[in-house]
């Protein structure tokens, strides 16, 4: 082997899985801390700094923590006293470490939350303390958005500024069109549909929404969601009327990308659709937006408008197909390091 093609050697290699975030508890003050960190991020809310400070601190952080805390209570993992997102992300990290053990004992796998705990900074420091001289950052967002992927990178780079010895850092690319990801979505959907006592007339692919202004500024998020949906339709042999793309979780008074999930759910029921299934391809793990907003709120909207059968399809979570996707991404990104 020539010197130019020899693999890198040295210290250990860290892999850090990162998801959006979670409050530490469902009480008012825990929710307030979490929402303040999340909604103070300039990548998430691109409003005038002074105007948004007033709205956030005088209105939103007074009212919203109590309401969102009640929503989290509905889905909270009481056994572990944590949110499902934290439970699943930990499981993904543990399973990935088992899968990568076969590659070599130089690899350490950890997980973090962009908002809340464990923080990105704390886990980067923990990996560095384990002699990880190279770290692969894996944002668990299939589709890129500045408000998700970019802010993970922002926080990681901020953490590096506090470190005397900075490990080399790589960031995994978004995987919205990866064949393994599309295959996993299709296999998961087919398996879950086979368990239902009804056949859905329509399937919604619901992605988290973003303000239209962000797309106009050049964010590729909607293009990524569209490509994921196109490939999934192709894989499942469904047309645009059977597999419909929508966007959920809008916040505030600005116009967000359309069509809206809740409005579409209501409209379909009023048009006579009796059976509906919803998948959430943009979420790597079940969380408040999937377990409460879709499985509870939107199910109620559908049935109130005349629908009968509603199914929220679980996210990939730490299933075997999900772990195959994450393993493939990590293995590809680690080339040259192992």
N, C-alpha and C positions, 0 to 999 in steps of 0.2 A: 504493500500500500504506500503510495506517495505521501510526502508530508502535507500536501495541500488537501488530500482526501481523508486524512486521519481524523477520527472523531475527537471532539473536545474532551479533555480530561480535567480533573481537579476535584473541587468540592461537590457537594450534593446539589440536586436539582429540585426546586420546589414547584408545585402546581397549585395555584390558588383559584378555586371556584368562587365566583361572586354572583349573588343575586341581589334583588332590589333592597329589601330591608324588612324589618319587623319591630314592633314595639316590644318592650320587655314584659309588659303586662297590659291588662285592658282597663286599668283605672285611669281616671282623668289625667293625673300628672304624668304617668308613663306615656299615655297617648299624646299628651301635649309636647313632651320632649321629642318624641318621634316625629310628629307632624311639623314641629318647628324646624328640625334638622332637614327634613325632606323638602318642605315648601320654601325654605330659605335658599335652596340651591338655585343659582342663577341659570343653570342649564334647564331646570324644571319649569321655572316661571320666569319668563323674559319680559317682565313688566318694569316700569320706572321704579328704581330702587326705593325712593322715598314714598311714592304712592303705595307700592306693595307692602312696605314695612307697616304703614298705617292699617291697611286692610288686614294683613296677616295678624298683627299683634292686638288690634282693637276689636276685630270681629271674628275672624276664622278660629284663632286659638282660644277664643272664649267659648264658642259654640260647638265647633266640630269635634274636639276630643271626646266629649261625652257621647255624641252620636256614633262616632266611629268605634269607640270602645264597646258600645252595645252590639255593633255589627261583629266585631272580633269575638265577643263572648259567644256568639252563635256557632263559631267554627273552632274555638280555642282547643288545643290539645290539653285537656285537663290532666291527663296522666303525667305528662312531662312539664306541664305548666309553661307552655310556649305555643307560638303560632305554628300551624301546619307547614308554612314555608321554611321555618327553621328546622323542623323535624325532617323534612324531605331533603333539604340541602345538605344537612349533616349526613344523611343516609347516602346521598350521591357521592359525597367525599369519601366515606368509608368504603363504599363498593368500588370506587375508582382506584383507591389505594390497593385493594385486593387484586384488581385486574392488572395493575401496573407492577405488582410485586414480581411478576414473571419476566418483566423487562430488565429489572436490576434493582439492587437494594440502595442505589443512590438517590432514588426518587422519594420525595415526601409530598403528600397531598394534604391540603387544608382547605378551609372554606371561610367565607366572610360575607358580611352584608354591607351594602353601600351606605345604608342608613340604619342606625341601631347597632346592636351587638351580635356577634363579634365584629369589630371594626376592621376595615382593610388595613389600617396602619398596624393594629395589634398583631394581625396574622402575618403580615410581611416581616415584622420584627421577629416573630416567633420562628418563621422559616429561616431568617438570617441567623438566628441564634442556634439553629440546627446545622449550621455550616452550609446553607444553600447559597451558592455563589451565582446561580442562575435561577430565575423564577419566571414561570409561564403564568400569565394572568388570563383566566378564562371567564369573561362575562357571559352569564347564562341567558343571553338574549339572542335568539336565532336571527332576528331582524335588527339591523343597526338603527339607533336613534341617538341624537345628541343628548337627550334627556335620560338615556339609560347607559348605553355603552360608553359614550364619551365621558360621562360624569364618573364612571368607574375608573377610567384612565386618569382623569383629573385628580381624583383622590389618591390613587396609587402614586402618581408623580409627586403630589404634595408630601406624602409619607416619605418618599425617598429623600426629599430635601432635609429631613430631620436625621438622616442616617449618615454616620461617618463613613462607613464602608457600604457603598451601594451595590447590591447584586445587579447583574445584568437582567434586563426585563424584556420579555416578549409579551405581546397581546394577541390572543387568538382572534382570527377574523370571524365576522358573523357567518352563520351557517344556514341561512334561509333557503338555499338551493342545493344543499348537500344531498346526494342520493340516499345516504343512510338515514338522514333526518326525514326526508319525504317517505321513505319506506317504513320508518318507525311510526310516523303519523298514520299512514294508511293501515298498517297492521293493527295498531292500537284501536283505531276507529272501527275496523271490521270486527275485531274481537268483542268490543263493547256493544256494537249493534246486534251481534249474535245473541247477547244475553238479554236483550230487551223483549218484552212481550208484544211489542208493536213495531211496525216498520215506518220510519219517519218519511213524511211527504217531502220535507225539505231539511237540509242540513246547513246550519250556519257555521261559518268559520269566523269567529269573533276575535279580533285583535284589540289590544289596548289602543285607545285613540291618542291623537296629539292635535294641538291647534293647527288650523290650516296655515297660519302665518309661518310656522316652523318649516313646513314643506315648501312654501314659497321662497324661503331663504336658502333652500338647497338641501334640506334633510332628505336622505333617500329612503326613509322608513316606509312610506306607502308603496313605493316601487318594490321594495323587498317583500312586503306583505302580499302584494299582487302576484309576484313571481311564485312565492310559496303556494298561494291558492291555485294558481294556474297549474303548477306541477302536481299538486294534490288532486285536482280535477282530472288531470291526464292519467295519473296513476289509478284512480278509482273509476275512471270512465264515466264521469258525471259532467253534465253541462252546467252553465251558469245559473240556470233556474233551480237545479237540484242542490248545488253547493254554492251558497251565497256568501260573499265576503262582507263583513260589517265591522264597526269599531265601537268599543264600549268605554265606560269610565270617564266620560267627559266631566270637566270641572270648571266652574266659573261661567262668565257670560260670553266669552269669545266663541267664534265659530270654530268647531273642530271638524276633522275630516269625516266625511260621510260615506255610506249610510250609517246611521246610528243603530247599534244593536237593539236597544229597547224599543225604539220606534219601529224597527223592522219586525221584531217579535210581535208587537201589537198589530201591525198592519197585516201580517201573514194570517194571524188568527181571525181578523175581521174579514179577510178575503176567503175564509173557509178552510184554511189549513188546519187540520185536527191533530197532527202528530209532528213534532219538531225535535230535532237533536242539535245540540250546540257543541262544537269543539273549539278549543282555545289554543291554536298552534303557536302563538307568540309567547306563551308561558311555559317555562321548563318545569315548573312545579306548581301544584295546587296552592292557592293562596286566597286572600279575601276576595279578590276580583273574580275568581272562578267558583269558589265554594259558597260565597254569600251573594255576590252581585248576579252571577248567572244562575246558579243552581237554586237560589231562593227568590231573589227579586224578579228576575226575568221569567222564571217559572210561574210566578203569581201574575205577572203582566199577561202572559200568554193565556192562562186559564181564565182570567177575568174578562179577556176580550173574546172568549169563545173557543179557545183551544182545549184539547182534551189530554193528550199525552205529550210530556216534555221530558227530555233527558239531557243532562249536562255530562258530557263525556270527560272522564278524568284526564288530567294532563299526563305526560309521559312519566313524570316523577322519577323514581329510581328503578323502574322496570328494566328488564333485560334489554329491550330495544333502545330505551333511553340511554342506558349505560354503554351500549355499542356505539351510539352516536358520539357521546362525550369521549369515549376511549379513542375513537377514530380521529377526532379533532385534535386531541392531546398528542397522540402518536405522530400525527402529521407535523404539528407545530414543534415537536421536540427533535425533529431531524437535525443532525449536526451537533446536537448536545448529548445524544446518547448513541 
